[in-house]
Amino acid sequence: MKKGLYALLLGGLGIGITEFVMMGLLPDIAKDLAISIPQAGHLISAYALGVVIGAPLLVLIAGKYPPRNILIFLMIMFTVFNGLSAFAPGYTSLFISRLLAGLPHGAFFGVGSVVASRIAPKGKEAQSIAIMFAGLTIANIAGVPLGTYIGHHYSWRLSFAVIVLVGLITIISLKYWMPNLPANKESSLKTQLNFFKSSKSWLMILMISIGTGGLFAWYSYIAPLMTEVSGFSANSITYILMVAGFGMLLGNFIGGRLADIVSPAKASLILLSTMAVTLVIVYFVSFNPILSLVMTFVTGAVAFALAPSVQMLMINTAKGSEMLAASTSQASFNIGNALGAFLGGLPLAAGYDYTSPSLVGALMALTGGVVAWVIVVQSRTAKVKVSPVKKEKKIPSIDFFKKSIALQK
């Protein structure tokens, strides 16, 4: 494997830790800053808002620079703003630093996806993108539990110090391992923005925002689901999240392989449909601890298998604005995060139990699957409209007949 992919994996690891560790640190931050846990939860929303703002904006600004320079700049932003989070004196300053820390998230994965596809061997583009996203899954397996442990037993500020360390290592690895690919000099603001003129682009944004929201409708409430319904102790949640993380790691590589075998659009359709089925199963088996644990692994695998597929779908569709498209998909993921958590919480507010968000998630995944089916049909129709070039029949020349007569004589 090329060293540049290791650098992207490290970046994904750092981003994964800072995004997901907040869920485990909320009680510690709330206690230290003398705020309520729901108020501390706004820090998660601040980060997601930063991702949505920064993903398209930073790529549009930096589009003409060499990809390696862009990635290093984004990781410097990531490191500095997470450092500010570690030293934030109060809630307001921490909210602002979390918002700023989210800015480079989507842009890094967007630019990184395009770079990974360019340096990949022919036919293994999606698998190379999966290596970058493996950083997110490793964060869930090791980084987030470590950060949560440090926050609980020492200080949540030290958890951000670990993130800063990962950021510094990533900057060095990008500097020395990432090939210096040339900048796209033909790229312009107008060319990039053409991506949003296509109806297919908006269909993909809709598919990701709603479809992946199915994952977050379930995952946002996994802790109370496993304790209140499945019967696990509160101390087991860290290990249950690690089970989900191992599923995500496996699913990520399976999704990359699937997207290279079939088209990314078909892979997205298959995986979203499968996610809908798995979330329905979660609803029915959550009362059984063993089956609930098995489905935690399976659902994590199916959901995260989507990441390489949707990235390749965006890149393949957006000729001339690949980085913007890939970054927009990350913004869409975070819209799905917020949308899934909100819609998944509605039945809970209405008095239903903690199995109900999985049904909401199944409906969202199924809706995303329907949009994916529309994209597949559109792609087929476009191929049919492209008429094959007919070979012109060559009419024998006069010289040919003269040579034939000479041979007969």
C-alpha positions as CSV (number, residue, x, y, z in Angstrom):
1,M,0.0,0.0,0.0
2,K,1.3,3.5,-0.9
3,K,2.5,5.6,2.1
4,G,0.2,8.5,1.0
5,L,-2.8,6.3,2.0
6,Y,-1.3,5.8,5.5
7,A,-1.2,9.6,5.9
8,L,-4.9,9.9,4.9
9,L,-5.7,7.1,7.4
10,L,-4.0,9.0,10.2
11,G,-6.0,12.1,9.3
12,G,-9.2,10.1,9.3
13,L,-8.2,8.7,12.8
14,G,-7.8,12.2,14.2
15,I,-11.0,13.5,12.7
16,G,-12.9,10.4,13.9
17,I,-11.7,10.8,17.5
18,T,-12.6,14.5,17.7
19,E,-16.0,13.9,16.2
20,F,-17.1,10.9,18.3
21,V,-15.2,11.3,21.6
22,M,-17.5,14.2,22.5
23,M,-20.4,11.8,23.1
24,G,-18.4,10.1,25.8
25,L,-17.0,13.3,27.4
26,L,-20.3,15.2,27.7
27,P,-20.8,14.4,31.4
28,D,-17.2,15.4,32.3
29,I,-17.4,18.7,30.3
30,A,-20.8,19.5,31.7
31,K,-19.6,19.0,35.3
32,D,-16.3,21.0,34.7
33,L,-18.0,24.0,33.0
34,A,-21.1,23.9,35.3
35,I,-23.6,23.4,32.4
36,S,-26.3,20.9,31.8
37,I,-25.7,17.8,29.7
38,P,-28.2,18.9,27.0
39,Q,-26.4,22.2,26.8
40,A,-23.1,20.3,26.5
41,G,-24.7,18.4,23.7
42,H,-24.9,21.6,21.7
43,L,-21.1,21.2,21.3
44,I,-21.7,18.2,19.1
45,S,-24.1,20.2,17.0
46,A,-21.5,23.0,16.7
47,Y,-19.0,20.6,15.2
48,A,-21.5,19.2,12.7
49,L,-22.4,22.8,11.7
50,G,-18.7,23.5,11.1
51,V,-18.5,20.5,8.8
52,V,-21.5,21.6,6.8
53,I,-20.1,25.1,6.4
54,G,-16.5,24.2,5.8
55,A,-16.8,21.3,3.4
56,P,-17.8,23.2,0.3
57,L,-16.4,26.6,1.3
58,L,-12.8,25.6,1.9
59,V,-12.6,23.4,-1.2
60,L,-13.9,26.3,-3.3
61,I,-11.2,28.6,-1.8
62,A,-8.3,26.2,-2.1
63,G,-9.3,24.4,-5.3
64,K,-6.4,25.7,-7.4
65,Y,-3.6,24.6,-5.0
66,P,-1.8,21.3,-5.1
67,P,-3.8,18.6,-3.2
68,R,-0.9,17.9,-0.7
69,N,-0.7,21.6,0.2
70,I,-4.5,21.7,0.7
71,L,-4.4,18.6,3.0
72,I,-1.6,20.0,5.1
73,F,-3.3,23.3,5.5
74,L,-6.6,21.6,6.5
75,M,-4.8,19.4,9.1
76,I,-3.0,22.5,10.5
77,M,-6.5,24.1,11.0
78,F,-7.7,20.9,12.6
79,T,-4.7,20.8,15.0
80,V,-4.9,24.5,16.0
81,F,-8.6,24.6,16.7
82,N,-8.6,21.3,18.7
83,G,-5.7,22.8,20.7
84,L,-8.0,25.8,21.4
85,S,-10.7,23.4,22.6
86,A,-8.2,22.0,25.1
87,F,-7.6,25.5,26.6
88,A,-11.1,26.9,26.3
89,P,-12.0,28.6,29.6
90,G,-15.7,28.4,29.3
91,Y,-18.7,27.1,27.3
92,T,-18.9,29.9,24.7
93,S,-15.2,29.7,23.8
94,L,-15.5,25.9,23.6
95,F,-18.6,26.1,21.4
96,I,-16.7,28.5,19.0
97,S,-13.6,26.3,18.9
98,R,-15.7,23.2,18.2
99,L,-17.4,25.0,15.4
100,L,-14.0,26.0,13.9
101,A,-12.6,22.4,14.5
102,G,-15.4,21.1,12.3
103,L,-14.5,23.3,9.3
104,P,-11.7,21.2,7.8
105,H,-13.4,17.8,8.4
106,G,-15.5,17.5,5.2
107,A,-12.9,19.3,3.0
108,F,-10.1,16.9,4.2
109,F,-12.2,13.8,3.4
110,G,-13.3,15.4,0.1
111,V,-9.8,16.2,-1.1
112,G,-8.4,13.0,0.4
113,S,-11.0,10.9,-1.5
114,V,-10.0,12.4,-4.8
115,V,-6.2,12.0,-4.0
116,A,-6.8,8.4,-2.9
117,S,-8.6,7.6,-6.1
118,R,-5.8,9.2,-8.2
119,I,-2.9,7.3,-6.6
120,A,-4.9,4.0,-6.5
121,P,-4.2,1.1,-8.9
122,K,-6.7,0.9,-11.8
123,G,-9.9,-0.7,-10.6
124,K,-9.2,-0.3,-6.9
125,E,-10.2,3.4,-6.4
126,A,-13.0,2.7,-4.0
127,Q,-10.8,0.3,-1.9
128,S,-8.2,3.1,-1.6
129,I,-10.8,5.5,-0.4
130,A,-11.9,2.8,2.1
131,I,-8.3,2.9,3.6
132,M,-8.7,6.6,4.4
133,F,-12.1,6.0,6.0
134,A,-10.6,3.1,8.0
135,G,-9.2,5.9,10.2
136,L,-12.8,6.7,11.3
137,T,-13.5,3.1,12.2
138,I,-10.2,2.7,14.1
139,A,-11.1,5.8,16.0
140,N,-14.3,4.1,17.2
141,I,-12.4,0.9,18.1
142,A,-9.5,2.5,20.0
143,G,-9.2,6.3,19.8
144,V,-12.7,7.1,21.2
145,P,-12.5,4.6,24.2
146,L,-9.0,5.9,25.0
147,G,-10.1,9.5,24.8
148,T,-13.2,8.8,27.0
149,Y,-11.0,6.9,29.5
150,I,-8.6,9.8,29.8
151,G,-11.5,12.3,30.1
152,H,-13.1,10.3,32.9
153,H,-10.0,9.5,35.0
154,Y,-7.9,12.6,34.3
155,S,-9.3,15.5,32.3
156,W,-11.3,16.0,29.2
157,R,-8.7,18.6,28.2
158,L,-6.1,15.9,27.9
159,S,-8.3,14.0,25.5
160,F,-8.0,17.0,23.1
161,A,-4.3,17.0,23.7
162,V,-4.2,13.5,22.3
163,I,-6.1,14.7,19.2
164,V,-3.6,17.5,18.8
165,L,-0.8,14.9,18.9
166,V,-2.5,12.8,16.2
167,G,-2.9,16.0,14.1
168,L,0.8,16.8,14.4
169,I,1.8,13.3,13.3
170,T,-0.6,13.6,10.3
171,I,0.9,16.9,9.2
172,I,4.4,15.3,9.2
173,S,3.2,12.2,7.4
174,L,1.4,14.3,4.7
175,K,4.6,16.3,4.2
176,Y,6.9,13.3,3.6
177,W,4.6,10.5,2.4
178,M,2.0,12.2,0.2
179,P,3.0,12.5,-3.5
180,N,3.0,16.0,-4.8
181,L,0.2,15.8,-7.3
182,P,-0.2,18.8,-9.6
183,A,-2.9,21.3,-9.0
184,N,-5.9,21.5,-11.3
185,K,-5.2,24.7,-13.1
186,E,-8.3,24.5,-15.2
187,S,-10.5,24.5,-12.1
188,S,-12.4,27.7,-11.5
189,L,-15.2,28.8,-9.2
190,K,-17.7,28.6,-12.0
191,T,-16.5,25.1,-13.0
192,Q,-16.8,23.9,-9.4
193,L,-20.3,25.4,-8.9
194,N,-21.5,23.6,-12.0
195,F,-21.8,20.5,-9.8
196,F,-24.9,22.0,-8.2
197,K,-26.6,22.6,-11.5
198,S,-27.2,18.9,-12.1
199,S,-30.3,17.3,-10.8
200,K,-28.4,14.1,-10.2
201,S,-26.1,16.0,-7.8
202,W,-29.1,17.0,-5.7
203,L,-30.4,13.4,-5.8
204,M,-27.1,12.2,-4.4
205,I,-27.2,14.8,-1.6
206,L,-30.7,13.8,-0.8
207,M,-29.8,10.1,-0.8
208,I,-26.9,10.6,1.6
209,S,-28.7,13.0,3.9
210,I,-31.7,10.8,4.4
211,G,-30.2,7.4,3.8
212,T,-27.3,7.7,6.2
213,G,-29.6,9.4,8.7
214,G,-31.0,5.9,9.2
215,L,-27.6,5.0,10.8
216,F,-27.7,7.9,13.2
217,A,-31.3,7.4,14.2
218,W,-30.2,4.1,15.6
219,Y,-26.6,5.0,16.7
220,S,-27.6,8.2,18.6
221,Y,-29.6,6.2,21.0
222,I,-27.6,3.0,21.2
223,A,-26.6,3.5,24.8
224,P,-30.1,3.6,26.3
225,L,-31.2,0.9,23.9
226,M,-28.5,-1.5,25.1
227,T,-29.0,-0.6,28.8
228,E,-32.8,-0.2,29.1
229,V,-33.9,-2.8,26.5
230,S,-31.1,-5.3,26.0
231,G,-30.2,-5.3,29.7
232,F,-26.4,-4.5,29.6
233,S,-24.8,-2.5,32.4
234,A,-23.7,1.1,31.8
235,N,-20.1,0.1,32.1
236,S,-20.5,-2.2,29.1
237,I,-21.3,0.7,26.7
238,T,-17.7,1.4,25.8
239,Y,-17.2,-2.3,24.8
240,I,-20.4,-2.3,22.9
241,L,-19.3,0.7,20.9
242,M,-16.1,-1.1,20.2
243,V,-18.1,-4.0,18.7
244,A,-19.9,-1.5,16.5
245,G,-16.5,-0.1,15.6
246,F,-15.1,-3.5,14.5
247,G,-18.3,-3.9,12.4
248,M,-17.6,-0.5,10.8
249,L,-14.0,-1.5,10.1
250,L,-15.0,-4.7,8.3
251,G,-17.9,-3.1,6.5
252,N,-15.8,-0.2,5.3
253,F,-13.5,-2.6,3.3
254,I,-16.3,-4.7,2.1
255,G,-18.0,-1.6,0.8
256,G,-14.9,-0.5,-1.0
257,R,-14.6,-3.9,-2.7
258,L,-18.3,-3.9,-3.6
259,A,-18.1,-0.4,-5.2
260,D,-15.2,-1.6,-7.4
261,I,-17.0,-4.8,-8.5
262,V,-20.4,-3.2,-9.3
263,S,-21.1,0.5,-9.9
264,P,-21.1,2.8,-6.9
265,A,-24.7,3.7,-7.5
266,K,-25.7,0.0,-7.5
267,A,-23.6,-0.6,-4.4
268,S,-25.4,2.3,-2.6
269,L,-28.8,0.8,-3.6
270,I,-27.8,-2.6,-2.2
271,L,-26.4,-1.3,1.0
272,L,-29.2,1.1,1.8
273,S,-31.8,-1.6,1.2
274,T,-29.8,-4.0,3.4
275,M,-29.5,-1.3,6.2
276,A,-33.3,-0.9,6.2
277,V,-33.6,-4.7,6.7
278,T,-31.0,-4.8,9.5
279,L,-32.6,-2.0,11.4
280,V,-36.0,-3.7,11.3
281,I,-34.3,-6.8,12.7
282,V,-32.7,-4.7,15.5
283,Y,-36.2,-3.6,16.4
284,F,-37.4,-7.2,16.9
285,V,-34.3,-8.7,18.6
286,S,-33.1,-6.0,20.9
287,F,-34.8,-7.7,23.9
288,N,-32.2,-10.5,23.5
289,P,-28.7,-9.5,24.7
290,I,-26.8,-11.9,22.4
291,L,-28.8,-11.1,19.2
292,S,-28.7,-7.4,20.1
293,L,-24.9,-7.5,20.2
294,V,-24.7,-9.5,17.0
295,M,-26.9,-6.9,15.2
296,T,-24.8,-4.1,16.6
297,F,-21.8,-5.5,14.7
298,V,-23.9,-6.2,11.6
299,T,-25.6,-2.9,11.4
300,G,-22.3,-1.0,12.0
301,A,-20.8,-3.0,9.1
302,V,-23.6,-2.4,6.7
303,A,-23.9,1.3,7.5
304,F,-20.2,2.1,7.1
305,A,-19.9,0.1,3.9
306,L,-21.7,3.0,2.3
307,A,-18.8,5.5,2.8
308,P,-16.6,4.4,-0.1
309,S,-19.6,3.9,-2.4
310,V,-21.1,7.3,-2.0
311,Q,-17.6,9.0,-2.3
312,M,-16.9,7.2,-5.6
313,L,-20.4,8.0,-6.8
314,M,-19.9,11.7,-6.2
315,I,-16.4,11.7,-7.7
316,N,-17.5,9.8,-10.9
317,T,-20.5,12.1,-11.4
318,A,-18.7,15.5,-10.9
319,K,-16.1,15.8,-13.7
320,G,-14.1,19.0,-13.1
321,S,-15.5,19.5,-9.6
322,E,-14.6,16.2,-7.9
323,M,-13.2,17.7,-4.7
324,L,-16.2,19.9,-4.2
325,A,-18.5,16.9,-4.8
326,A,-16.6,14.6,-2.4
327,S,-16.6,17.3,0.3
328,T,-20.3,18.0,-0.2
329,S,-21.0,14.3,0.5
330,Q,-19.3,14.8,3.9
331,A,-21.6,17.8,4.6
332,S,-24.5,15.6,3.6
333,F,-23.3,12.9,6.1
334,N,-23.5,15.4,8.9
335,I,-26.9,16.6,7.8
336,G,-27.9,12.9,8.1
337,N,-26.3,12.9,11.6
338,A,-28.4,15.8,12.8
339,L,-31.6,14.6,10.9
340,G,-31.3,11.0,12.2
341,A,-30.8,12.0,15.8
342,F,-33.8,14.5,15.6
343,L,-36.2,12.2,13.9
344,G,-35.1,9.2,15.9
345,G,-35.9,11.1,19.1
346,L,-39.5,12.0,18.1
347,P,-41.0,8.6,19.0
348,L,-39.1,8.7,22.3
349,A,-40.6,12.1,23.0
350,A,-44.0,10.6,22.2
351,G,-43.5,7.9,24.9
352,Y,-42.4,4.9,22.8
353,D,-39.5,2.8,24.0
354,Y,-35.8,2.8,22.8
355,T,-36.4,0.3,20.1
356,S,-38.5,2.8,18.1
357,P,-35.6,4.9,16.7
358,S,-34.5,1.8,14.8
359,L,-37.8,1.8,12.9
360,V,-37.4,5.4,12.1
361,G,-33.9,4.6,10.8
362,A,-35.2,1.7,8.7
363,L,-37.7,4.1,7.0
364,M,-34.9,6.7,6.4
365,A,-32.6,4.0,4.9
366,L,-35.4,2.7,2.7
367,T,-36.2,6.2,1.5
368,G,-32.5,6.7,0.7
369,G,-32.6,3.4,-1.2
370,V,-35.5,4.6,-3.3
371,V,-33.5,7.7,-4.3
372,A,-30.5,5.4,-5.1
373,W,-32.7,3.4,-7.3
374,V,-33.8,6.6,-9.2
375,I,-30.1,7.4,-9.7
376,V,-29.4,3.9,-11.1
377,V,-32.4,4.2,-13.5
378,Q,-31.2,7.6,-14.6
379,S,-27.7,6.2,-15.3
380,R,-29.1,3.4,-17.4
381,T,-31.2,5.8,-19.4
382,A,-28.2,8.1,-20.0
383,K,-26.2,5.1,-21.4
384,V,-29.0,4.0,-23.7
385,K,-29.3,7.5,-25.1
386,V,-25.6,7.4,-26.1
387,S,-25.9,5.7,-29.5
388,P,-22.9,3.5,-30.5
389,V,-20.7,4.7,-33.2
390,K,-21.3,2.6,-36.4
391,K,-18.4,1.5,-38.4
392,E,-18.4,2.8,-41.9
393,K,-18.2,0.1,-44.6
394,K,-15.2,0.7,-46.8
395,I,-16.0,0.7,-50.5
396,P,-13.4,-1.1,-52.6
397,S,-11.2,1.4,-54.5
398,I,-10.5,1.4,-58.3
399,D,-6.9,0.4,-57.5
400,F,-8.2,-2.7,-55.8
401,F,-10.1,-3.8,-58.9
402,K,-7.1,-3.1,-61.1
403,K,-4.8,-5.3,-58.9
404,S,-7.4,-8.1,-59.0
405,I,-7.6,-8.1,-62.8
406,A,-3.8,-8.1,-63.1
407,L,-3.5,-11.1,-60.8
408,Q,-6.1,-13.0,-62.9
409,K,-4.1,-12.4,-66.0
